[in-house]
Amino acid sequence: MEPGAVTYHRARPRGRRPNSTRPVTGVARLRRIALVAALVALIPVVLSYWSSMSQPSNSSLGIRTVEWLRDNGAAGLVARVESTYYTLTAPGKGGPTLRALPKVGYGAGAGRVAVNAEYRPPSVPSMIHPALPGEGVWHATRPSLAANPPVLLTTLRDQPEYPRVVAGLAWIDTARTTLTLNPGRLEPSVTLARGSMDVPRSRRPRLLATFNSGFKLSDDHGGFVLNGHTYAAMYDGQGTLVGYADGHVDVIDWSYGSTAPAGVSFARQNLPLIVDEGKPNPNLSNSSEWGATVGNAVLVWRSGVGVDRYGNLIYAAGEDQTVGSLARALIRAGAVRAMELDINSYWVSLITYGAPGAEAPSNLLSGMERPATRYLEPDDRDFFAVYER
């Protein structure tokens, strides 16, 4: 183009702008109404979740979320997910056995006691042969108690079909100890004076052990008695760990009705007995009896407590246990009556203390998920504490 040349542009015809707004159809209007309604309906759900998560707790956010889902209509979904998970992660049958058992208690040979000691349980017979070194041999929990220990520990391979699975066992001399039931922050889900919700500091100098209680009351439909007062109605036919005013304890098939009679100091129920008269409950194959989350045969962390023929307590716990294997381990250790306690890795704990003042805490099994200091701070669930008399 030459300098000075004039450029002419043809004027563009002025047309109408396209209408950017489309008429709202009936279907679109319904969609918008449904979206708004859904958002409004979610407000109470969000508030409920937020309120639950903002409460004091020593449980992880994930666990608290699962518990919230259970309590708000999704128990069936959670049960299916957990059952699928445990099925996929279950150990394979057979294979090589262990070469050594995890060490429990104080030192090698701590299970030997003085010849003038009171009754001590015999070693637990092995269920897999040959027995591994130390299998079924009881050990004390601290050096100062080794001569005449009120609490003893051992381990046992309790499932021949799974030779790498180990159960931990604890024997508690009820004549030389005092057992207490301690409310947690959230369980039992009743109104009562909860105290410190941990092991009271004033009682820690004589603390020997602590262990988990049963299911949430809403899951086991059992009763709860504390300081002689029935806070949740008791049910006949339920396995019950009961403490009496005279200091002795027992595991019984409850038959006293909905209210605890005089002389009962505390009582905690959790499903029917799994062992009675030294034999497994014949209904152990009935999955509906043994847990709202998983059934009887799912391999999962489980715990239980029983009583021997002398009235001493036996606690058992382990990973990849069925109700049947738990019952057999308790019978093997001498239980004549026993009940299941809580299940799942997050809730199963037995802790011993290697020195007075709740010092040197140690889990019964290293695979127990919660720290050994669990009951030295407020806990969400009720638990039992064992003190030297």
C-alpha positions as CSV (number, residue, x, y, z in Angstrom):
1,M,0.0,0.0,0.0
2,E,1.3,3.4,-1.0
3,P,1.8,6.1,1.6
4,G,-1.2,8.4,2.0
5,A,-3.6,5.9,0.6
6,V,-7.0,5.9,2.1
7,T,-8.4,2.6,3.3
8,Y,-12.1,2.1,3.1
9,H,-13.9,-0.4,5.3
10,R,-17.3,-1.8,4.5
11,A,-19.6,-1.2,7.3
12,R,-20.8,-4.5,9.0
13,P,-24.5,-4.9,9.1
14,R,-25.9,-4.5,12.5
15,G,-27.7,-7.6,13.5
16,R,-29.4,-8.7,16.6
17,R,-27.4,-10.3,19.3
18,P,-28.3,-13.9,19.9
19,N,-30.4,-14.4,23.0
20,S,-28.0,-16.0,25.6
21,T,-30.7,-16.8,28.0
22,R,-32.6,-20.0,27.4
23,P,-36.0,-20.6,28.8
24,V,-36.0,-22.8,31.9
25,T,-37.7,-26.0,31.1
26,G,-39.7,-27.9,33.6
27,V,-37.0,-30.6,33.9
28,A,-34.3,-28.1,34.6
29,R,-36.5,-26.4,37.2
30,L,-37.0,-29.7,38.9
31,R,-33.3,-30.4,38.9
32,R,-32.6,-27.1,40.6
33,I,-35.2,-27.7,43.2
34,A,-33.9,-31.2,43.9
35,L,-30.3,-29.8,44.3
36,V,-31.4,-27.1,46.7
37,A,-33.5,-29.6,48.7
38,A,-30.5,-32.0,48.8
39,L,-28.2,-29.3,50.1
40,V,-30.8,-28.3,52.7
41,A,-31.2,-31.9,53.8
42,L,-27.4,-32.2,54.2
43,I,-27.2,-29.4,56.7
44,P,-28.3,-31.5,59.7
45,V,-25.9,-34.3,58.6
46,V,-23.0,-31.9,58.3
47,L,-23.8,-30.3,61.6
48,S,-24.1,-33.8,63.3
49,Y,-20.8,-34.9,61.9
50,W,-19.0,-31.6,62.8
51,S,-20.4,-31.7,66.3
52,S,-19.3,-35.3,66.8
53,M,-15.8,-34.7,65.4
54,S,-15.3,-31.6,67.5
55,Q,-15.9,-33.4,70.8
56,P,-12.9,-34.4,72.9
57,S,-11.6,-37.8,72.0
58,N,-8.5,-39.9,72.0
59,S,-9.6,-41.9,68.9
60,S,-8.3,-41.1,65.4
61,L,-10.5,-39.1,62.9
62,G,-10.9,-42.1,60.7
63,I,-12.2,-44.3,63.6
64,R,-14.5,-41.6,64.8
65,T,-15.9,-41.2,61.3
66,V,-16.6,-44.9,61.1
67,E,-18.3,-44.8,64.5
68,W,-20.4,-41.8,63.4
69,L,-21.5,-43.7,60.3
70,R,-22.5,-46.7,62.4
71,D,-24.6,-44.5,64.7
72,N,-26.3,-42.7,61.8
73,G,-27.8,-45.4,59.6
74,A,-24.7,-46.8,57.8
75,A,-24.0,-49.7,60.2
76,G,-24.8,-52.3,57.5
77,L,-22.6,-50.6,54.9
78,V,-19.7,-50.4,57.4
79,A,-20.1,-54.0,58.3
80,R,-20.0,-55.1,54.6
81,V,-16.9,-53.1,54.0
82,E,-15.1,-54.4,57.1
83,S,-16.1,-58.0,56.4
84,T,-14.8,-57.7,52.8
85,Y,-11.5,-56.1,54.1
86,Y,-10.9,-58.8,56.7
87,T,-11.7,-61.6,54.1
88,L,-9.2,-60.1,51.6
89,T,-6.4,-59.7,54.3
90,A,-6.9,-63.0,56.1
91,P,-3.8,-65.2,56.3
92,G,-3.5,-68.2,54.0
93,K,-3.9,-71.6,55.6
94,G,-0.9,-73.8,56.2
95,G,2.6,-72.6,55.3
96,P,5.7,-72.4,57.5
97,T,5.3,-72.0,61.2
98,L,7.0,-69.4,63.4
99,R,10.6,-70.0,64.5
100,A,10.2,-68.1,67.7
101,L,7.4,-66.5,69.7
102,P,7.2,-62.9,70.8
103,K,8.6,-62.3,74.2
104,V,6.2,-61.3,77.0
105,G,6.7,-60.5,80.6
106,Y,9.9,-60.1,82.5
107,G,13.0,-61.9,81.3
108,A,13.7,-65.5,80.5
109,G,12.5,-67.9,83.2
110,A,10.5,-65.3,85.0
111,G,7.6,-67.8,85.0
112,R,9.3,-69.8,87.6
113,V,7.9,-69.1,91.1
114,A,8.9,-69.7,94.7
115,V,8.1,-73.2,96.0
116,N,6.1,-71.6,98.9
117,A,4.0,-69.5,96.5
118,E,0.2,-69.8,96.3
119,Y,-1.4,-71.7,93.4
120,R,0.0,-70.9,90.0
121,P,-1.5,-72.2,86.7
122,P,0.3,-74.9,84.9
123,S,1.9,-74.1,81.5
124,V,-0.6,-74.0,78.7
125,P,-0.4,-77.1,76.5
126,S,0.8,-76.5,73.0
127,M,-1.7,-76.9,70.2
128,I,1.0,-77.2,67.5
129,H,3.8,-79.7,67.9
130,P,6.6,-79.4,68.5
131,A,6.1,-76.5,70.9
132,L,8.3,-73.5,70.4
133,P,10.7,-72.5,73.2
134,G,8.7,-70.8,76.0
135,E,5.3,-71.5,74.4
136,G,2.6,-71.6,77.0
137,V,5.1,-70.8,79.8
138,W,3.9,-68.2,82.2
139,H,6.1,-65.1,82.9
140,A,5.8,-62.4,85.5
141,T,5.3,-58.8,84.5
142,R,8.0,-57.1,86.6
143,P,11.2,-58.2,88.4
144,S,10.0,-57.2,91.9
145,L,7.0,-59.6,91.5
146,A,8.8,-62.5,89.9
147,A,8.9,-64.7,93.0
148,N,5.1,-64.7,93.5
149,P,3.5,-62.8,90.7
150,P,-0.1,-61.8,90.8
151,V,-0.2,-61.4,87.0
152,L,1.3,-63.8,84.5
153,L,1.7,-63.7,80.7
154,T,2.3,-66.1,77.9
155,T,1.8,-66.7,74.2
156,L,0.3,-69.6,72.3
157,R,-0.2,-70.6,68.6
158,D,-3.8,-71.4,69.0
159,Q,-4.8,-72.3,65.4
160,P,-3.1,-75.3,63.8
161,E,-4.5,-74.3,60.4
162,Y,-2.7,-70.9,60.7
163,P,0.6,-71.8,62.3
164,R,1.9,-68.2,62.3
165,V,-1.0,-66.8,64.3
166,V,-0.3,-66.1,68.0
167,A,-2.7,-65.4,70.9
168,G,-1.5,-63.6,74.0
169,L,-2.8,-64.8,77.4
170,A,-2.8,-63.2,80.8
171,W,-3.6,-64.9,84.1
172,I,-4.7,-62.7,87.0
173,D,-4.7,-63.9,90.7
174,T,-8.0,-62.5,92.0
175,A,-7.1,-63.2,95.6
176,R,-4.1,-60.8,95.4
177,T,-5.6,-58.2,93.1
178,T,-8.5,-55.7,92.9
179,L,-10.4,-55.3,89.7
180,T,-12.2,-52.1,88.8
181,L,-14.5,-51.1,85.9
182,N,-13.8,-47.6,84.7
183,P,-16.2,-45.5,82.5
184,G,-14.8,-44.0,79.3
185,R,-15.6,-40.7,77.7
186,L,-18.3,-42.1,75.4
187,E,-19.0,-45.6,76.7
188,P,-21.1,-46.6,78.3
189,S,-23.5,-44.4,76.5
190,V,-25.5,-43.6,79.6
191,T,-25.6,-40.7,82.1
192,L,-23.3,-41.3,85.0
193,A,-20.5,-39.7,86.9
194,R,-17.5,-40.7,84.7
195,G,-14.6,-39.7,86.9
196,S,-11.3,-39.2,85.3
197,M,-11.9,-41.7,82.5
198,D,-8.4,-42.9,82.9
199,V,-6.5,-44.7,85.6
200,P,-6.8,-42.3,88.6
201,R,-3.4,-40.9,89.6
202,S,-4.1,-41.8,93.2
203,R,-4.3,-45.5,92.3
204,R,-1.4,-45.7,89.9
205,P,1.2,-46.7,92.5
206,R,-0.4,-50.2,92.8
207,L,-1.5,-50.5,89.1
208,L,-0.6,-53.9,87.6
209,A,-2.6,-54.1,84.4
210,T,-5.4,-52.7,82.3
211,F,-7.5,-54.3,79.6
212,N,-10.4,-53.4,77.2
213,S,-14.1,-53.9,78.0
214,G,-16.8,-55.0,75.7
215,F,-18.7,-53.7,72.6
216,K,-20.6,-50.4,72.7
217,L,-23.8,-50.9,74.6
218,S,-25.8,-50.1,71.5
219,D,-24.2,-53.0,69.7
220,D,-24.3,-55.8,72.4
221,H,-27.6,-54.8,74.0
222,G,-26.1,-55.6,77.3
223,G,-26.2,-54.0,80.7
224,F,-23.8,-51.9,82.8
225,V,-23.6,-51.7,86.6
226,L,-21.2,-49.5,88.5
227,N,-20.9,-48.9,92.3
228,G,-24.0,-51.0,92.8
229,H,-26.2,-48.9,90.5
230,T,-27.7,-50.3,87.3
231,Y,-27.2,-47.7,84.6
232,A,-28.2,-49.9,81.7
233,A,-30.7,-52.7,82.1
234,M,-29.2,-56.2,82.5
235,Y,-30.3,-59.2,80.4
236,D,-30.5,-62.8,81.5
237,G,-28.5,-65.1,79.4
238,Q,-25.7,-62.6,78.7
239,G,-22.1,-63.3,79.6
240,T,-21.1,-60.9,82.4
241,L,-17.9,-60.0,84.1
242,V,-19.1,-59.1,87.6
243,G,-17.4,-57.8,90.7
244,Y,-19.0,-58.3,94.1
245,A,-18.9,-56.0,97.2
246,D,-16.7,-58.6,99.0
247,G,-14.0,-58.1,96.4
248,H,-14.2,-61.3,94.4
249,V,-15.0,-61.4,90.7
250,D,-16.5,-63.9,88.3
251,V,-17.6,-64.5,84.7
252,I,-21.1,-65.7,84.7
253,D,-24.3,-66.4,82.7
254,W,-26.4,-63.6,84.1
255,S,-29.7,-64.7,85.7
256,Y,-30.5,-61.9,88.2
257,G,-33.0,-60.0,86.0
258,S,-32.8,-56.4,84.7
259,T,-31.5,-54.8,87.9
260,A,-28.3,-56.0,89.8
261,P,-29.1,-57.4,93.2
262,A,-27.4,-56.1,96.4
263,G,-23.9,-57.3,96.7
264,V,-23.0,-56.6,93.1
265,S,-20.5,-53.8,92.8
266,F,-20.0,-53.7,89.1
267,A,-21.1,-55.8,86.1
268,R,-20.4,-55.5,82.3
269,Q,-22.3,-57.7,79.8
270,N,-21.2,-58.6,76.3
271,L,-23.1,-61.3,74.4
272,P,-23.7,-64.9,75.5
273,L,-20.9,-66.9,77.1
274,I,-18.5,-68.4,74.6
275,V,-17.3,-71.0,77.2
276,D,-19.4,-72.7,79.8
277,E,-18.5,-75.7,82.0
278,G,-15.1,-75.8,80.3
279,K,-16.7,-76.4,76.9
280,P,-17.2,-74.1,73.9
281,N,-20.7,-72.7,73.5
282,P,-22.5,-75.0,71.0
283,N,-23.9,-71.9,69.2
284,L,-20.5,-70.5,68.3
285,S,-21.2,-71.3,64.6
286,N,-24.2,-68.8,64.7
287,S,-22.7,-65.7,63.3
288,S,-25.6,-63.5,64.4
289,E,-24.6,-64.0,68.0
290,W,-21.1,-62.6,67.9
291,G,-20.9,-59.1,66.7
292,A,-22.8,-56.4,64.9
293,T,-19.8,-55.6,62.7
294,V,-18.4,-59.0,61.8
295,G,-19.6,-62.5,62.4
296,N,-18.2,-65.4,64.3
297,A,-15.9,-66.8,61.6
298,V,-14.2,-63.7,60.3
299,L,-10.5,-63.6,61.2
300,V,-10.0,-60.4,63.2
301,W,-8.5,-59.1,66.3
302,R,-10.6,-60.4,69.2
303,S,-10.4,-60.5,73.0
304,G,-12.1,-62.3,75.7
305,V,-12.0,-63.0,79.5
306,G,-12.7,-66.1,81.5
307,V,-12.4,-67.5,84.9
308,D,-10.7,-70.7,86.0
309,R,-11.9,-73.3,88.5
310,Y,-10.2,-71.4,91.3
311,G,-11.9,-68.1,90.5
312,N,-8.8,-66.4,88.8
313,L,-9.2,-64.4,85.6
314,I,-7.8,-65.4,82.2
315,Y,-7.6,-62.8,79.4
316,A,-6.9,-63.8,75.8
317,A,-6.4,-61.7,72.7
318,G,-4.9,-62.0,69.3
319,E,-5.0,-61.1,65.6
320,D,-6.8,-63.3,63.1
321,Q,-9.1,-65.0,65.6
322,T,-12.5,-66.4,65.2
323,V,-14.9,-66.7,68.2
324,G,-14.2,-70.4,68.2
325,S,-10.4,-70.1,68.3
326,L,-10.7,-67.5,71.1
327,A,-12.8,-69.9,73.1
328,R,-10.4,-72.8,72.5
329,A,-7.4,-70.6,73.7
330,L,-9.2,-69.7,76.8
331,I,-10.2,-73.3,77.5
332,R,-6.6,-74.4,76.9
333,A,-5.4,-71.8,79.5
334,G,-7.9,-73.2,82.1
335,A,-11.1,-71.2,81.7
336,V,-14.3,-72.9,82.8
337,R,-16.5,-69.9,81.8
338,A,-15.6,-67.1,79.4
339,M,-17.1,-64.3,77.3
340,E,-16.0,-62.3,74.3
341,L,-14.9,-58.7,74.9
342,D,-14.3,-56.1,72.2
343,I,-13.0,-56.9,68.7
344,N,-11.1,-55.1,65.9
345,S,-7.5,-53.9,66.2
346,Y,-8.3,-50.4,67.4
347,W,-10.1,-51.6,70.5
348,V,-8.2,-54.6,71.8
349,S,-5.6,-53.8,74.5
350,L,-4.1,-55.5,77.5
351,I,-1.3,-53.5,79.1
352,T,1.0,-54.4,82.0
353,Y,3.2,-52.0,84.0
354,G,6.8,-53.0,84.6
355,A,7.3,-50.8,87.7
356,P,5.1,-49.2,90.4
357,G,3.4,-45.9,89.5
358,A,2.3,-47.1,86.0
359,E,5.9,-47.0,84.8
360,A,7.2,-49.1,81.9
361,P,3.9,-49.8,80.3
362,S,3.9,-52.6,77.7
363,N,1.3,-54.1,75.4
364,L,0.6,-57.8,75.7
365,L,1.3,-58.2,72.0
366,S,3.4,-55.9,69.8
367,G,0.7,-55.9,67.2
368,M,-1.8,-54.2,69.5
369,E,-2.5,-50.9,67.7
370,R,-3.1,-48.5,70.6
371,P,-0.1,-47.2,72.6
372,A,0.8,-48.7,76.0
373,T,-0.1,-45.4,77.6
374,R,-3.7,-45.7,76.4
375,Y,-5.4,-45.8,79.8
376,L,-3.2,-43.3,81.4
377,E,-5.2,-40.6,79.6
378,P,-8.9,-40.2,79.2
379,D,-10.2,-42.9,76.9
380,D,-13.4,-43.1,74.8
381,R,-14.4,-46.5,76.1
382,D,-14.8,-48.2,79.4
383,F,-12.0,-50.5,80.6
384,F,-10.9,-52.6,83.5
385,A,-7.9,-52.0,85.8
386,V,-6.0,-54.5,87.9
387,Y,-4.4,-53.3,91.2
388,E,-2.2,-55.1,93.7
389,R,-4.0,-55.5,97.0
